[in-house]
Amino acid sequence: ENFAPTSLLCHLLFCRYRGFTLGLTFLFYTAYHLSRKPISIVKGELHRNCSAVVRPADLNITNNATWCDWAPFGQDNYQTLFGVLDNSFLVAYAIGMFFSGIFGERVPLRYYLSFGMVMSGLFTCLFGLGFYLNIHSLGYYAAIQVMNGLMQTTGWPAVVACVGNWFGKGKRGFIMGVWNSHTSVGNILGSLIAGAFVSSQWGMSFIVPGLIIICTGILCFFFLVEKPEQVNCTPPQHHVLMVFSCLTQGVVEFSLCLMFAKLVSYTFLYWLPLYISNVAHFEAKAAGDMSTLFDVGGIVGGITAGLVSDYTGGRATTCCVMLLTAAPMLFLYNYIGQRSIGTTVGMLLLCGGLVNGPYALITTAVSADLGTHESLRGNSRALSTVTAIIDGTGSVGAAVGPLLAGVISPTGWNNVFYMLITSDLLACLFLSRLVYKEACGWCRRVPRARG
């Protein structure tokens, strides 16, 4: 007779903590992405069209073409220099991600996340201080980017592990699709905050986001509950696989698919504002504001991908269809996307949803599915390592994409888009085995496991 009220109380307590953890981890990774975005907004200010800028009367200049640029980015190879900054961050992020999951297994996630956010905020602020300290060394900015990239690897495996601890399979695609909108929300807020300062004092475009992520790190230290057992709640039912026994379940295919999907997504993340500025001739702030529409579309795309994959049970097929549709949409955006404001808005929303939907699904629901696969059992902390393996492989593409964009863009933006379209098609190719397997399941040739 006493069992039911006690069970109800425990269930309510569990739901409360689960919702609280979901909200906190959403806030944490929003802050991570918020602090990554300013570099793409500030590029248009570091290298400007000085002939269109009013020159102060008392300014003594020696070069009319570069007087308003921030050295060393006033050179003709400025796109390559921007590529160096992007790759300093992304290569460090890709390398660090393979080790981050291992550390995440062995260190309390609350401490790990708190340390990562505080240090990420510190290095983000140091980049912005280059404006006030009048630093013009490429080495300084590249070194800051390397350290920030390493610190940012603390985020993703840890937050996915936290969410995985609190949520069983159920409608994981939809829940994580909504939750994963933190990536786009962070990009949008980062763009708006950076844009507010970029034309006057671009250093604040980094310092303000840096302070925000430091504050969220402090919040994490005091309030994050890593797993139900810490508050005497029963964990959700799922079993976790042994990491090195799960390769046949799709880890390899999804990892390689994510590599090319993130190549496309991160090229847009780092180069879209500059592309809009160059092609549509917007000022840096206006181009940054316009680029947020891509992330708005990404929110809808991530949620849609989660819903569809929950309903059909076809994670790989959902990703493949969206990637195949994205390829011609990217081609159209490059050719007609700047003809009018309405066309630009519509194409950015559509491309953002199709590009970021598969990326969001793989890094959340797919990673959690593979990290809690019911056919194999192992250490419950393996979820962090599985997530790091998938996202670490994907981060190789994230590093290569912006670098290729920096190298290719001087030959014309058309060639950059051809590279992105090819990457989308390659991402689909790596999922072909899993798509076939899901199709056979729907045709009842083989048993199909939902979830």
Buried (B, 14 or more C-beta within 10 A) or exposed (E): EEEEEEEEEBEEBBEEBBEBBBEBBBBBBBBBBBBBBBBBBBBBBBBBBBEEEEEEEEEEEEEEEBBBBBEBBBEEEBBBBBBBBBBBBBBBBBBBBBEBBBBBBEBEBBBBBBBBBBBBBBBBBBBBBBBEEEBEEBEBBBBBBBBBBBBBBBBBBBBBBBBBBBBBBEBBBBBBBBBBBBBBBBBBBBBBBBBBBBBEEBBBBBBBBBBBBBBBBEBBBEEBBBBBEEEEBEBBEBEBBEBEBBEEBBBBBBBBBBBBBBBBBBBBBBBBBBBBBBBBEBBBBBBBBBBBBBBBBBBBBBBBBBBBBBEBBBBBBBBBBBBBBBBEBBBBBBEEBBEEEEBBBBBBBBBBBBBBBBBBBBBBBBBBBBBBBBEBEBEBBBBBBBBBBBBBBBBBBBBBBBBBBBBBBEEEBEBBBBBBBBBBEBBBBBBEEBBEBBBEBEEEEEEBEEB
